[in-house]
Amino acid sequence: MLLTNHRRKVPLDEARGYPFFRRPVFLLYLMAAAMPIAFATWSALLNNFVIEAAGFTGVEIGWLHTVREIPGFLAIGVILLIILIREQVLAVISLVALGAGTAVVAQFPEFSGLLMTTLISSIGFHYYETVNQSLQLQWIEKENAPQTLGWIVAIGSGASLFAYAALVVTWKAFDLSYNLVYMLAGGITVAIALYCFMVFPQFEAPNPQHKKMILRRRYWLYYALQFMSGARRQIFVVFAAFMMVERFGFEVHEVTALFLINFVANMAFAPLMGRMVARFGERRALVFEYVGLTAVFLAYGGIYYFGWGVVLAAALYVLDHLFFALAFALKTYFQKIADPADIAPTAAVAFTINHIAAVTLPAVLGYLWITAPQSVFLLAAGMAVTSLALALMIPRHPGPGNETIFAPLLPAPAG
């Protein structure tokens, strides 16, 4: 049964009557747990590994993250792949690529080798995230989406928590090697992905997806928010943790402990954030996120300009993660305004838009980092303010024909 179950096609309405551990939402939970085990381990060890094994500076780490973001920029290729491969299968294949790329990182401890393994795992990560976002919005009912997405964030945080806790407890106690840890983490992700492929049938959503690129004028605000999110997030992902290692000398177990605190906080607060989005709406949730991020990035700049200490830097890092957890409000905003058949192609287009700045910013800002690191964070604060201005254009009750606060004043666009 397990060897043939993945070939069965089951309508979504029928699948919702299955036992909980066989439902589509449980598959989303399993995949949400599988992805961070590899990715979180890669992230936790990366800065120490590249400095110790390859002597990276801000320039090299910037180029590494630029290469990492290229598959995100090319996420539009998902539209071509889903012509040949079902989205659910593509999600599993992508998880396997992420796990496999992570497993071999330490076997290539030089600049070119690290670029290669990063590219492989990044293809898996970005294509999984693109397809996963589409599956979430197709499989989860609109009325339950904020709460369910909050739980998905919490489960992903729990998987990261498991990976980080294991590192904190065992790294020094057992004198672990980078190679062993990367192999274990990548292997676990591959194993969970294969389980998902073999055990679950192919779930059929009621709305067939367009298999061509979709760009609609009425989605312009969603596209703009995605662009700013990608640009702003890159500065945090690339330089915030790198600062902790380069400026404050954090070791692997200390960086991992900081990540651990982040994900404990996310596990606790993500479901609450889901309820907050459901109660107060996407506009207020995103405004709250962007105001908070502006303050955090300005404080990051103050660490370099005024010489503020490591305790504040660590606290800001945790706050940063909490504010970013509210980003799923952008998903539910799109779910409310979208034509159901647009979800898959628009997820691919949005992921590409999200990564336009991500492909160039890390490398360019790597050079700025070595001369004026505080300027990098001031630039991020400016991006957060721009995002805030865009979020204020979201109506209280978004929907088709009411995508922005200006929509009632304008003629309906053709598409």
Summary of the structure (lengths in Angstrom):
residues: 415
radius of gyration: 20.7
end to end distance: 45.3
largest distance: 66.3
contacts: 1498
relative contact order: 0.16
helix: 80%
strand: 2%
